[in-house]
């Protein structure tokens, strides 16, 4: 994520632009479909839409988080493959996500790991699409949340493409909302060709802060060969409003 535009850097102008749509994604009281979050890596669900996850869970909605990859490649760019090993990194990151979702949903959320190898998803995109199509057919989500196609990480972009193909094949997605982790270099929220909304999640700030504190793989030095942690704090994701992009063809936001 380093060196790229983070979500929070562009949030202030976005909120001003979206003052005409203050309510964000909402679901009719009689709509029984679950809230499904499709996260490329363990932590993307909490960083991108942790406030909405907490809000929907507080409303009594079923929340299902599907994590596509196993997160094993976190230290690969530094040539670190032992102490900890990639399997140990994967196990650490998945447990962090379990704890985070447990906090956000007050113990009621569901987490499913598809375990595609981190940094290998693009090569297995077809297989992932088939599996997720079957899952969406079964779940029939009222709202689907997924990373945007304007992200800097190729697996974030691939997950968006998987979601679109799976939604088209299953016919099961009523509303799709794209969340922001880190936009690709040279892109900001004022230039993306999407309708934009923001959701007031300020009431969930304490839960979000506790949830994000679980990601010690980023906030601590987890290898003697790593000089500094990836992140000092995740405060930039603790914004009072979460931004989302909406396809023009998506169901209207009430």
N, C-alpha and C positions, 0 to 999 in steps of 0.2 A: 504494500500500500504506500510505501514511502515515495515522496516526490510527486504524487498525483493529487488531484483535487479531491479533498474529502467532502463528504456530505455537508458537514456543518459550515464549511467556508462559504457556501452559497445559500444557506438556509434563510438568512434574513431577507434578501430581496424576494425569495420565493414566497414567503409568508405574506408580504405586501401584495404580491401579484395574485394571491389566492384568497384575498379577503372576501371575495364574493362567494366562495364555497367553503364556509368554515367548518362544516360538520364532518367531512371526510367519509370514508367507506362506512356504510351502515347496512344493516340487514333487517328485513321485516321481522316482527316478533313471531310470525307464524312460519318462518323459514327455518327448517330443522337441519339444514346442511351444515357440516363442520367448517371451521376455519382451517385452511391448510397452508402451511408455509413450506416452500421449497428452497432449501438452503444449499449452495454449492459445497460449503465447508462447515465444519463444526465452529460455530460462533457467528456466522453470517445472519442467522435468524434473530439473534439477540441484538446485534449491532444495527441491523437494518429496520427491524420492526418490533423490537422488544416492547415498546409502549403499546402498540396495537395488540400484541399477544396478551399482555397483562389486562388490557381493557376488555377484550373479548372474553377472556377467562372470568373476569369479575362479573360479566353479564350472564355467566352460566353457560357460555357456548363451549362446545367441544373444540379443542385445539389440537391439531396434528402437525407436528414438525417432521418433515422428511429431509434428512441430510444426505446429499448425493455421494460425496467422497469421504474418505476416511481421515483426511487431514494429515497424513503421514509426512508430507514433503516440507513441513514448516522450516526445517533447518537445512534443507538440501542446498540452498543457494550459498551456504557457508561451508559446504563440503563436510558437514557433520552427519555421520551415519551411526555413531555409537556414543553412549554416555550423554544423552539417551539414544537408543536405537530408533529407527523410524516406526517400528511397531509400538514402542513405548510412547513415542510422541502421539501416535494415533490414539492409543488408549487414554492418554492424558486429556487430549482435546475432546474426545467423545464424552468422557466423564464430566468435563467442564460444561459441556452443552446440556447434559442430563441435569446437572445441578442448576444451571441457569434457567432452563425451561421449568423445572420444578418450582423455583422461586417465583418466576413470572406468572405461572398458572396456579400458584398456591397448591401445588401437588396434583393438579388434575390434568396436566398436559400429557400428550403422547409423543414420544420421539422414536423415529424409525431411521436406522442407518442402512443405506444401500451398499456402502463399503466399496465403491469404485476407487481404485488407487488415485490418490491426490497427484495431480499433474499427468494423469492418464485418462481423464474423462473424455477429452475430445475424440480420442481413438475409439472409445466405447459408447459414443453418443447414440448410436442406433439401438444398442441393447438397452441403454438407460431409458430411451424414449419408450420402448415396448413395455418395460416394467412399470414406468410411471403412468403410462396410458392405462394399464390394468388397475393400478391403484386409484387413479382418479375416477375410473368407471365405477369402482366399488364405493369410493367415498362421496362422490358427487358434491364437491365443496360449494358452499354458498359464496365463499370468498377465497381466492387463491392469491398468495403473495409470493413473488419471485424476484430475483435480482434483475436489474434492467439490462437491455442490450448495449448500453453505453458505458459499461464498466471497463476498468483497465485490466482486470484479470480475465484471461480467456475462458477459464472455467465458470466464471460468473455469466459471461456471454453465452457459453454453451448451455448452461442451465436454463437461461431464458429461452433459447431455441428449443430445447427439450420440452419445456412447459407449453410452448405454443403448439408444437406438433402433437403433444399428448392431449391437449385440450381440443384440438381440431379432430383428432382421431376418436376421442371418447365422447365428444359432445357434452361433457359433464361440467364445464366451467362456466358459471354464470357471470362472475365478475373477477377480473384479473387486475392486480395492482402491483406495479414494479417498484421495488425499493432500491435505495441508493446505499452502497458501501463506499466505493471509491471510483469516481468517473475517470475515464481514460484521459490521458494528457491532452490538453487543448480543448476539452469539452467542459461546459458548465450547464447548469440547469436552465439558463436563459436561452440556450441554443438547441436543446433537444426537441425533436418534433413529436411531442406528446402533450396531451392535456395534463395539467398538474394540479394536484390537490395537496392539502396538508391536514393532518389530524391532530387535534389537541390531546396530548398524552401527559400533560403536566401533572395530573393526579397520580400518575404511576412513577414519578421520579424516584422515590425511595426504593421501590421494588427494582426498577431498572438499575439503579446504582449498585444495589446488592447483587443483582444478577451479573452485571458486567465485571464485578470484582472477582468472579469465579474463574476468569480466564487467565490463570497464572502462567500458562505457557507463553503468553505475550507480555505479561506485566512483570514477570520475574526473569532472572537469568537462569535458564534451565540446563545449561551446558557450560562446563569450564572453558570451552572453546568459543563461547559467545561473550563478547566483551560487555555488552549492554543489553537490557531488555528491548523487545520490539517496540513497546509502548511504555511511557511513564504513567499515563492515565488514559482512560476512555471517556473523559468528560466531554469531548467534542460530540459524542453520540447522545449525550444526555440533554437533548434539546426539548423545549416544551411542546414543539410540534414536529411530527414526523412527516417528511415529504414523500409523495408517491407519484408515479407516472401512470397514466391510464391510456390504453390504446383507444383511438377514436371509435373503434367498433365495439368496445366493451359496453356492458350494461351501464345505463346511466346511474350516476351517484345521486341518491335522493337528497 
